[in-house]
């Protein structure tokens, strides 16, 4: 996924990559990353392939985050 999975990357919706986790992914051949919302501070898990489009599940009506 290139630079979108690097810690400190921000997507266009204000979601920041914090770290790669050891959590199990729900998507084939993906890893779960911890994201944080720069607007409300929420932390949640997301598959690496989704980082570029993620919206916060708490303040932007985004999909529920994955378990960290």
Secondary structure, 3 states (H helix, E strand, C coil): CHHHHCCCCECCCCEEEEEECCCCCCCCCCCEEEEEECCCCCEEEEEHHHHHHCCCCCCCCCCCCECC
